[in-house]
Amino acid sequence: MKEKYENKLERLARLLKEYIFLSSLGGNLNFAKEVDEWLKNTTRKQRLRDNGRFRVGSVFRVLKLIGLKGLDVYFGKSKMQKIYDKHPEMNWGLLKDVPQIVEDPVIILDSATRNDSLVLLGNVYTKNGIPIMIALLVDPKNKTGEIQDYNVISSAYAKTIQKYQIMLSHSKIRYIDPNKNRTDAWLSKLGLQLPSQTTKYGSINKITNEFVNVKNHAPNHP
């Protein structure tokens, strides 16, 4: 009886530690539940017209390490439905896992197609083992050009391994997970290589005010 009681206490202590850890990363712990409720109570047509947003989280530790302000990160509701419709590899399970990439990315680098966006890669994969990338729009502007006090996930899908290698070779890398064992295992698993001149892990190139506030003449695609 005593042993069962102790095991229960140990399990509760472990769950509490996990909750505190996830909370410290900045993620919205109710994100998946909120998405499920939305899917349950709406039709596809309604979702495509929904201008609302899900809060992915705020004050993400890694984003702050590379110089971003501690702002909320949002994922547009209609954007999620459009991604689901456009990208066959993206199911709702993967879309609900998007916060994991923001919370604990392996690599963050500049977008090759937008100069006001970052690309994040982590341990969320398609059924074929290809990592999902998310595009994070930094300090988005409203229709009048005013900078908003939040960041937005503008896309989430999988590229080919070859395209990921091109990105690593030619885009500015902002962050590499300092856990070298984790990062090296991730690269090896995918057959990817960092540029030969990249020897430092952790926060490599911090974002400046110029990146955040001035580089705003970008194409309208992720």
Secondary structure, DSSP 8 states (H G I E B T S, - for coil): -HHHHHHHHHHHHHHHHHHHHHHHHTB-TTHHHHHHHHHHT--HHHHHT---EEEEEES-HHHHHTT--S-EEEEEHHHHHHHHHH-TT--HHHHHTHHHHHHS-SEEEE-SS-TTEEEEEEEEE-TTS-EEEEEEESS-B-TTS-B-SSEEEEEEEE--HHHHHHHHHHS-EEEE-S-HHHHHHHHHHHT----TT----EE-S---HIIIII-----S--
